[in-house]
């Protein structure tokens, strides 16, 4: 779960990390009624992606008229395939040096990689490797803090104390939030010795939601900003639109198999619309989840065919097929052909049920994809 900058800063501020005063707006018209911090300001479009500055989503404003103009330009625009639905307005920072600090979970080692640099900002990728200081640490706040102190010895003396202080606070936040990544770029460091997080990127493990009540409340209150995570939190399974222009709706089970199918479709020049991971046991005895998925897929304006790809172990495919037919009837808005590729227990019964509903059953993926292609032809 990639947090929007505004939400990342709110979470960090609650844990003692200094951030510029700011507020969130969702339209240019709301500029005059928002609780604005003191100017001059900077308007920052909120999308879950880096490189916003170079994409024109970060703009300075010296007065209300400029604020409104920038907000009007940014909100509603589309960058990197994402529509900008909101902007954060915050105080401009001046007279500070830009540094960098990051914490990244290293799955291979089971540790956390701590990264410091005396240089930061939009061109962080251009900083020479020898000026990036990095080390793995054990995943606990004390070890991360000690690592920050060790790496900070490589930094200029005029900024090292500020980076150490920021690193200590961020180390505790990283562990408390069960984060996968926390990155502050730039970390503004003032000559007087204080600092402020100019930008904040946080990537969370959404499986931690039940333990992270602040994050859970955020997802529930701002579901429109995090639709995929909100859906999973409410319904108990993953559903993600991978290509709004996709032509093939997918009703699939198993995260690995579903991703493999998406890769195979793309390699074949086909355009899947969505990713779905529901364990077959989640279909038993009721059609609510199946119907919900079909309704979501029906929202795809370019979807021309539904591909069902299910490998069943304990679940009986005959039962699954009966539920599928009922769900299709309960979601009449999905008016596309259905291609089913099923493998596993209860196949003969499934074939009979689907045949009665006019749905051909395939056990071979290539045959199923050939049928899909026929329905995609103009």
N, C-alpha and C positions, 0 to 999 in steps of 0.2 A: 504494500500500500504506500504509494508515493504521496506524501502530504503536500498540499498547496502551501506556498511560503507563508501566507497569513496564519494558517493553522499551526504550522511548524513553530513560528515565532511565539504564538500564544502559549503553546505547550512548554517551550523553553523558558519564556518569561516567568511562568509559574514555578520554575525550578531554579530561579536566581540568575538566569542568563540575561544580560542587558541587551535590549533591542530598541530600535528607534520607535518613538510613539507613532501609532498609526491606527487606521480604521479600514474597514472593508466596505466597498460600495458595489452595487450591482447595476447601476445605470448612471449616466452622466447627470440626469435630472436630480439624483439624490445628493449631489455634491453640496448643494446649498443647505441641506437639512442634516448632513452627516456631522458627527462629533469630530471635527478635524483637529489635528494637532497644530501647533504653531508652524507657520510657514518660514521660509520657502519649502516646497514639497517635492516629492518624487512620486509619480504614478506608476504602479507596477502591475501589469496584467498577470492574472493568476491561472497558470496552466501547470500540469505536472510534467515539466520538461525543463532542461537546462537551455542555455543560450538565448534567454529571453531578451537580453540587452541588444544583441546583434540582430534579433528578429524584430526590433522596434517596439517591444512591449514595456520598456522602461524609459520614462520621459520625465524631465524636470518641468516644474511649473512655479512661477514667481507670484502669480495672482489667481484669483478665482476663475477669471475668464480662461486662463491657460489650463487650469485644472479641468474645467468642463470640456474644453476642446480636446485635451489629451485623453480624458476618460471616454469621450465620444468616439475617438479614433481607435482606442484599444478594445473597449468592451463590445463584443459582438463580432470582432475580427476572428479569423481562423488562421492559426499558426501551427505547423507541424501536425496537421490533421486534427487539431483540437480547437474547439470554439472557446473563446475567452468569455466567460460568463460573469466575471467579477474582477475588481482591481483593488489593490491595497494602496491607500494614500498614506505616506509617512513623511516625517521630517527629513529634509536633506541632511547629509553628513558632509562636513567640509573640514579641511585642515588636519586630516588623519592619514596615516599610512595604511596601506592595504596588505594584510597578511592572509594566511590560509591555515585552517585546521580541520582535520577530518578523522572520523572513527568508522571503520568498516569491518563488519563481521567477516572473518575468513573461514568459510565452511570447511575447507580442506584441512586446516590445522586445528580447528575448534577454538581459535583465538580471535583477537581483535587487532586489526592493523591500525596503528596510529600514524597520522601523516601531518607534518608541520612544514610550513614554508614561510620565509620572510617576505615573499611576494605573493600577491593574490589578485583577484579581479577577473575581468572578462578574458584575459589572455593567459590564464593559469596554465593552459596546455603548452605555452611557449616557454615556460620557465625551465631552464636547464636541469637535467636530472640530478646533477650534483648539488643543486640548491633545494631539492626536495628531500626532507629527512623523514625516514619511515622505519618502523619497527613493529614486530608482533608482540602482543602482550596477552597475559591471561585474562579471561573475561570476568574481571571483578574490578570494582571502582578503585581500590588501592593500587592494583597493578597498573591500571590505565593511567592513574595519576602519576605514579612513579615513572612510567614510560614518557609521559608528557614532559616531566622535569628533566629527564635524561636527554630527550631530543631538543629541548629548548636551549641547552648549552651550546648548540650549533648556531643559534640565532644572534643577531646583533644585540648588544647589551641594552640598547634603548627600548627594545620591544619585548625582550625575553620575559620580564616579569609579568607583563600584561597577557602574553600568550599562555604563560603558566597558569595564571589565575583563570582565564577563560577555559583552558583545557581541563582544569580540575572540575569546574562546574559542568562542563559538557560530558566528562567521563561519568559523573554521577547520573546525569540525565540519560545517557546512553544505556546504562544498566537499569535504571528505574523504568524506562520506557520499553525495555526489551527490544531496542531498535536494531535494525540491520545496517543502517547507515545514518550518520549525522555528519553533515558537511557545512562549514561556515566559510563562505567565500563571497565577498571579502570579510575578513575580520578587521574592522577599523580600529587602529591603535593610535591614540593621541599622545603628543609629546609629554603631557602631564602625567601619563601613566595609566589612564583609564581606557576602556575599550567598549565596543558595541558590535553586535552581530549585524553586519550590513545585509546579509542574505542568509537564508537557512534552508537547507535541504534535509528532510528526514524521510527515510524509507522504513516502514514498520512491517512487522509480521502480523497480518490480520488474524492469524490463528491465536494471537495473544489477546484479542478483544475481550474475552470473558474475564481476564485478569486486569486489563487496563481500562478502568472505568471512565477515565477522562477521554480516552480515545473512543470508547464505545458510545459515550454521550455525543461526541463530535460526529460520528458516523450517523447516529440517529437524528441529530438536529440538522445536519447538512447532507442528507442523503442524495440530493441532486448533484452535489459536488463529487460524491464518491459512489456512483450508482452500482458499480460491480461489487464493491465491498458491502454496501448496504443490502443488496440482493442476497449475497451469501449469508450475511448476518441474520436476515429475516427468514430466509427459506432453507438455509442449511446446506447449500451446494453452490458450486462455482458456475456462473454463466457470464461470459464476456463477449461483447461484440468486437471481433478482431478486424473487420473491414465493413464499414457502413455501406460500401458499394458491392458487398458480396452477393453472389447469386445462389449460393447453396446453403440452406439452413441445415444445421447439424443437430441431431438428437443422438447423443453418444454417451458412453459410460467409461469411466477410468481415465484419469488425467493423462497418463503416459500414452495410452492408445489414442486418446482424443487428439493430443498434440501431434502424434505420429501421422494420424489421418490428415490433419491440417497441412502438415509438411508435404505429404504425398499429393494432396490436391493441388497445392501451389506449384509443386514440381511438375505437375501435369498441365499446368497452365490454367487451372480452374480457380475460382474465387470463393472460398468459404466465407460465410457471414459471421459465424459465432463459434466460440469454444464452449463446451458443456462438460461437466463432470458430475454425474450422479451415479452413485453405486447402484447396481441393479436391485439391491435389497431396498433402496429408497422408493422403488416403484410398487412395492407389494401392497395389494389390497385396496388401493385408492388411486384416483386419476388426477388429484389436485396438482401434484408437481408436474406431471406430464402436460396437463392442460395449460398450466402457467408458462411452461417453456414454449409451447406452441404459440401462445399469445405473444410472447416476447419476439419470437422469430417472425411472426406476422408483421412486426413493426419494420422489418427490413424492406425498404421500398423496391430494391432490386432483386429480392429473393424470388427465384423461379421454380425451385424444386427443394423438397425436404429429403435428406439422406439420413436414414436411421441405421446406425452401426453399433450393434450390441453383442458383446461376448458375455454369455451367461454361464455362471457356475452353479451355485445353489439355486438361483432363481429359475423358475420354469418359464421357458420362452412362450409356451402356450398361454400361460397366465399373463405374461407381459404383453403379448399380442392382443389379447382381449381388452386389456386396459388401454393400449395404444389406440385401438379402433374407437373406444368410447371417448378418449381424449380428443381425437380428431373431430368427432361429432360435436364435442363441447366447445371447439374452437373454430367455428365456421369462417372466421375472418382470415384464416390461413388457407387460401384458395390456390394451392399448388399441388402438383403430383407428388406422390410419396414413393420413394425407393427404399426398400428394407434389405439390409445385409445382416443376417443373424447367424450366430454360431453358438452351439452349446446345448444344454439340456432341454428337452421338450420340443425339438425342432419339427417333428411331424405334425404335432398339434398346432404349432405356430403357422405352418404352411397352410393348413386347412382354414384357420381363422382369418388369415390375411387374404387368402384367395377369395373367400366369401365377401370380403370388403373391397375386392378389386385391386389389391396390392400384391405385386409380384415379390417373392422372397428369393434373395440371392445368398449363397454362402461364400461365393468367391468375390473378392473386392474388385477385381478388374471387370467382372461382369456387371457389378453394381455401378461402377463408374461409367461404363459404356452406356448403361441405361440413363444415368444422370446427363451425360453429354447429349443424348437424343432430345431430352427435354430443354436443353439450353440453346438448341439451334433456333435461329430466328424463324 
